[in-house]
């Protein structure tokens, strides 16, 4: 069974083509980028959900996202976004 797209492929294609350095795209490229983005978001939200459950929270908050980013190595590239000026993870940055 095929799952419903979260990100519309035509919109992903338009976003990609906004970059002047992006030339022509093969037919499958926007689809693959959309699927990769969906998987990335699924992984990030799942990690944040784990953090919320650890603190017995019922909602995923910005602190949970920051904690997920700082805890999981695969999200290292997002650490600068999740840190406050004093270097701690926190609410103010996200």
N, C-alpha and C positions, 0 to 999 in steps of 0.2 A: 504494500500500500504506500502510495506516495504522500509525503507530508506536505502540508500547505507552506508556501513560501512566507517567511516573515518579511524579507526585504524584496521588494519588486525589482526584478532584473532590469527592466527599462530605466528605472530610477538610478540603479547602481551604474548602469552604462553612462547615463548623463553626468553623474558625479565624476566618474573616471575621465570623461571627455572634457571636463572643465579645466583639467590640467593641460596647459599648452604643450607640455613635453610628451603627452600621450598621443600617439598617432592613431592609426586605424586599429581596431580591436577585432580579434577573431570572434566568431559567433559565440563560442563557448566561454570566452574569458569573463564577461560580466556575470554569467551564471556561477562560475567557479569562485569568483570573488565574493558574490553574495552568499554562497554556501559556506565559505571559509569564515566570513564575518559572522554568520549565524552561529557557527560552531564555537567561535571565539567568545561571543556573548554568552552562549549557553555555559561554557566552561567558567567564565568569570562570575556569572550569577550563581552557579552551583557552588563555587568556592565561597562566595559571599554568604550564601545561605548556610553553609557549614559554620561560618563564623557566628551568624545570628543564632543558630541552634545551640552553639557552645555557650552563649551567654543567655540562653533560654528566651531569646527574643522571638517575637511573632512576625516582625517585619524586617526586611533587609534595609539597613541604613547606610549612610555614607561612611560611617566608622567600620562597618562590616566590609564594605568594598576596599577601604584603605588597608584593613587588616588582611584581607585575602591577597591583595597585591603584594604586601610586604612579607607574607608567609610563603607564598608559592613562587618558586624560582622562575616558572614559565611566564610570570607577569613582571619580571624585572624591568622591562623596558617602560613600564608605567609608574615606576617608583617615584620619579620626580614629580609626577602629577598628584601622588597620594601623600606627599610630605608637606608639613607646615614649615614655615621659615626656620623654626628651631630644630628641624630634622626629625621630629616625631610624626607619627601618622595621626591624622585627625580630621575633624569635621570641616575646617576652614578651606581646604584646598580643593575638594571635589565638588 
